[in-house]
Amino acid sequence: MLPPRSARLAPLALSLLLAVGAAAPEAPPPPESAFLLDAPGLSVLGPEALEEAPAQFPFAIGERLEYDVSWWGIAVGRASLEVARLVEWRGNRLAHVVATARTNDFFSLLYPVNDRSESWIDIDRMRTLRTATLTRHAKKETWEEVEFDWTTHLVHVVEEKRHVGRVKTAILDTGPYLYDTFDAFYALRTLPLQIGESSDLPVYASRKIYGLHVEVERREDIDDPVLGQIGAWVLRPSDSLDGEAQDDGAGEVLVSADAPHVPIRLRGWFRTVSERMRVGGVKVVLAGYRGAAPGWPAPIFSTAPARPWPARTKLGAPVWDVPPAVEAARAASGEKPGKQRIEGVLAPLEGCDDQPSRGWARVAMASPGCPGN
């Protein structure tokens, strides 16, 4: 299982489903205090918010997808991805998406995995604002928090390797626009699917921008234990970096032909990020599906072709003509793309919520003051 923030994209759906979650079927949502993503001024919205102003995000609040994950036929764990709640922060209406990952009892004896990843997706603009990921792999624990600033088109990243007391920070350029692995998962489901058609998305992962290419290979009629007798599209995803194909994995993904294009089955292989080890025989099968939570309206599902990306990448960073308004916003913020590695003892971050730069960060180094100041 790969953490969403460190997983590469080949195929993206494979790394996502392997990374997102393991929770007991129909597990209740965590208490609000248990969410990784939180912020001063955050408010939780009810169904009336969507009745007054429908959203562009065509997926129901409460939608939950559950999967069984196996390796060469051996059960590894359970997977789930859920639109847990609707919140408002700084005037933005956000779908709070929650994913977790946990190996089963047997595999936990060999190599325990217990991950949780969350995202805020702007339901009116279909883009990610923040993500937070906590991964626990055996004795290793990593925290990563990411914020997308769409005024400056910069991505702010803080990563803690808690088992070694190391912190990395980075500010990266988004280019004209891009997807995070969370909103890319939902964007893929909104593509108009037809045999022979293909789509390309720019996706941020591992501090680089990858190209995700998806081809619609064929249509099948299947008898699914969860959804019943349905039509399904067979997709072939692949990824590239700077226009060059990446040997990171291969596989096929089946999604329901009808709305809301539920991923049903996935099989293939991938390479781990750090060791570059090939892992084959991976299979992910839909084990449960729930639509809108009680009381929430069913959204109007619609499809749209992928937008062309008016840029290219070099070493995973965008090469593009930055608009004057974005240049002005960057100058006003005093921020620009760059990376920094800070060694130090991790300590709770206090008194930094009002800082204009990276006040969202959860960590501070041993030296006083807030990160970025």
Residue, then its C-alpha position, 0 to 999 in steps of 0.5 A: m500500500l502506498p500513501p497517496r502523497s508519495a505514490r506515483l501515478a502509474p496507474l493513478a487509480l491503482s495507487l489511489l485505491l491501494a492507498v486509500g483506506a481500510a475501515a470496517p464496512e459502514a464504519p461511522p464517520p470519526p468525531e470532528s475532533a478526529f479529523l486531520l484537517d481542521a482550521p480556525g473559522l471552519s464551519v460544518l454545513g447541512p443539506e440546506a446549503l446545497e439546496e440553496a446553491p447547487a454545487q459543481f461537484p457531482f458526487a453526493i455528500g456521504e458517498r462511500l466506496e469500499y474495496d477488498v485488496s488482495w495480492w496474488g489472491i491473498a487478502v491484504g486489507r480493506a479500502s474505503l474512500e468517503v465524502a465525509r462532510l461538507v464544510e465552509w472555510r474562508g468563504n469556500r464550500l468544501a467536500h471533506v474527503v477521508a481515506t484510510a488504510r490498514t492491513n488486515d491482522f495477518f499482514s499486520l504481523l508482517y508489515p503493518v500499515n495504518d494510514r489516513s489521508e484527507s482532502w478539502i475539495d472546493i465543490d464550486r470550482m472542482r479543485t483541492l485547497r488542502t490535504a493532510t496525510l498521516t502514514r504509519h508503516a511498521k516503525k515509520e511515521t510520516w505527516e504531510e500537509v499541503e495547501f494549494d494557493w490559487t491566487t499565487h498558484l503555489v503549493h505549500v508543503v510540510e513533511e515530517k519524518r517523525h521517526v527520525g525527527r526530520v522536517k522538509t518544507a517546499i513551495l512549488d509552482t502549480g502552473p496554470y492549474l493541476y489536480d491533486t490525487f484526490d480531485a483527480f480521482y473524482a475528475l476521472r469519474t466525470l470524463p465522457l467515456q467512449i471506446g477509443e477516447s482518451s484524456d490527459l490530466p496534469v496531476y501533482a504527486s511527490r512534489k512533481i507534476y505528472g501527466l496522467h493518460v487514460e484510454v477507454e479500451r472496451r465495454e463489458d457487461i458484468d454481474d457485480p456482487v455490489l452493483g448487480q448486472i451493469g455495463a462497465w468501461v475498461l480503462r487503461p491508465s498510464d503516466s508520464l514525466d516531462g512527456e516521457a512514459q514512466d515505468d511505474g506500473a500498468g493495469e486496468v480499471l473497470v468503472s460503471a458505465d452509468a452515473p456516477h462512474v463507480p470504480i468497480r475493479l482494478r488489477g495490475w502492478f506498480r513500483t514502490v517509490s523509494e525502493r523501486m520494487r515491482v509489486g505485481g498480482v494486485k487486485v482491488v474489488l468493490a466490496g460496498y457502495r453507498g450514495a448520499a447520506p440520509g437527508w442529503p440531496a442527490p447531486i446532478f451528475s454531469t460529464a465534461p472533457a478534460r481541459p487542455w493544459p497550456a504548459r509543459t514541465k521540466l524536471g516535473a516543474p511547470v514551464w509557463d507564462v505566468p500571468p501578471a495578476v499571479e506575478a503581482a500576488r506572488a510579489a505581494s506575498g513575498e513567496k516564490p517556488g523553492k525547497q528547504r530542508i530543516e533539521g530539528v526537534l519537532a514541537p507543537l505549533e502554537g500562536c501561528d494561526d494569524q501568520p500570513s505565510r504557512g499559518w496552516a502548518r502543524v509543526a515548528m522546529a526547536s527554534p522559536g517563531c512560526p515556519g516561514n518567518 
